[in-house]
Amino acid sequence: MTQSASGETGLSDTTLFDLVTFTRPWGRFGFGAVALLPTGSEGVGAGQWALGPAMGFTVQQGPLLWGVFNQNLFSVAERFDGPDVSVSTLQPIVNYSLGQGWSVGTSEMNFVYDWDKGEFTSIPLGIKLARLVRFGKTPVQFQVNYEHNFYDNGIAPADTIGMTVKLLLPAG
């Protein structure tokens, strides 16, 4: 459940993000697409179908992993009347391996630029602590994070504490 700036609650939209990745000696990079599906409740979701390009890269340097992902969404059709979607999202990645499956890094923060407003609508800063464990051959990551949003146009909370469990499916 999500709460809108006007106080309405409901389900939010669904975002699909997929990259074709290429491995190089310095790290990985990828290009692909992102789609916004208007699955959210009226007043909470954007009410728009949106598509756009996505790209990113990561560099592994010893225990340090760093990089950035970029997603760009632009309205292509309406589900119900709402403002057009015209945003770019930057997600910086910094992660440092502490050994024995532990790591510390930036949270999954998203800097959001609204092209219609001509301004950033979200400027967060966050940190996470994660632990990777194996259940049999299946890797699972547990993480806890804290994020503070220094600027937001009223959509996201100022402070967020999250706990995530990720089932990781190895390629190949």
N, C-alpha and C positions, 0 to 999 in steps of 0.2 A: 504494500500500500504506500502511496505517495501523497503528500499534501501540497496543493498548489499555493501560490503567493496569496490568493484570495481566500485560503482556508478550506477549499474543497479537498476531499480525499477520494482516492480511487486507484485503479491500476494505471501504471505508466506505460509509455510506448515501448516497443521492442526494437533494439538495434542489433543488426547483424553486421559483422566485420570480418572480412576474410582477405588474407594476403597470400600471394605466391611468393615464397621466400627463396633466396639464393645464398648459399654459404660461400664465404670467401676466407682467405687466411686471416684477415683482420676481424671477422665477425659475420653477421648476417644482415641482409637488407631485403625489403619486400615491397611490392606494389599490389594494389587490389582495389576493392570497392567496399563501401559501407552503405547500408540501407536502413532507413527509419520506417518501421511498420506502424501505422496508427492504431495500435491495439489498446491504447489508453482510454480511460473514461473521459467523457466530454467535460471540459473545464480543468482537467488534469493533464491529458495528453495534448500533443501539438495539433492533432486533427489533420495532419498532412502526411502524405507519402513523400519521402525524400531520398535522394540518391546522391552519391558523390565519390570522388577518388579518396583513396587511403594509401599511406606509405609509412615506412619506418625503417629503423636500423638499430642493431645492438652491436656493441664491441665488448669482447671479453679480454681483459688484461689481468692475468693472474686471478686473484680472488675478487676483482672488481668487474662488474658488468654495468655498462652505461649505454644510453641511447635515447631515442625519442620516437613516438608514434604520432601521426597526424591523420585526422579524419575530417572530411568536409562534407556537409550535408546541405542540399538545396532542394526546395519543394518541387515536386513534379505533378502532384494531384492532391485534391482535398478529399477527406473522408467526411468531415463536418467543418463548418466555418471556423477558421482560426487564423492567426497570423502566419505568414509565410515563414518557412525555415530557411535560414541562410547563415550557417554557423561553421566555424572551424574549431577543432579541439586539438590541443597539443598535450601529450602525456609524456613528460620526461621520466626516464628510468635511471635510477642509480641503486645498485645493490652490491653489498659487500659480504662475501662469504666468511663466516667466523669459524668454520670447521664443524665437524660432527653433525652436519645437516642444518646448522643454525646460520641465519643471515640477518642483516639489518639493511634498511634502505628507505627510499622514498615510498610513500603510500601510493595508491593508484589514483593520484590526483590528476584532474583534468582542467587545464586552462582553456576557457571557452571565449572565443571572439565572435561577436554578433555583427555580421557585415551590414545589416540594415540599420542598426544603432550606431555603428562605427566605433564600438568600444568593447573592451573585455567585460564579460558579464560574470566571470568567476575567476578568482585568483587565489587558489589554495596552496597550502604548504603542509606536508604531512610526513610522518615517519611510520615504518612498520618493523616488526620483529617477526621472523618466520622460522619454522622448523620443518624440514623435509624428513619424513619417515617412510618406511616401506612396510606394507602389509602383504607378506608373501613377495611377489614380484611387482606389486602395484605401488608406485610412489604416490604419496598423499602429502600435500603441503598444508600446514596449519599456520595461520597468521593472525596477529592482532595489530591494529593500526589506530593512529590518532591523526586527525586532520583539522586544521584551522583555515577557514576561508576568510582572507583579508578583505576581499571585496566581492559582493554578490548582489545581484539586482532583486533579492527577495525570494529567490526560488529555493536555494539550498540553505541548510542550517549553518550557523557560524562555526560550530564545533561538531565533529563527528568522531565517534569511537566505533570501530568495527572489528568483527571477528569473522574469518573466512576459512573454509575448508575447501581445498581444490584437489580433485581427483585428476592426476596427470596421466595422460595416455601417451606412451612413448611412440615416436614415429618409427615405422618399419617393423 
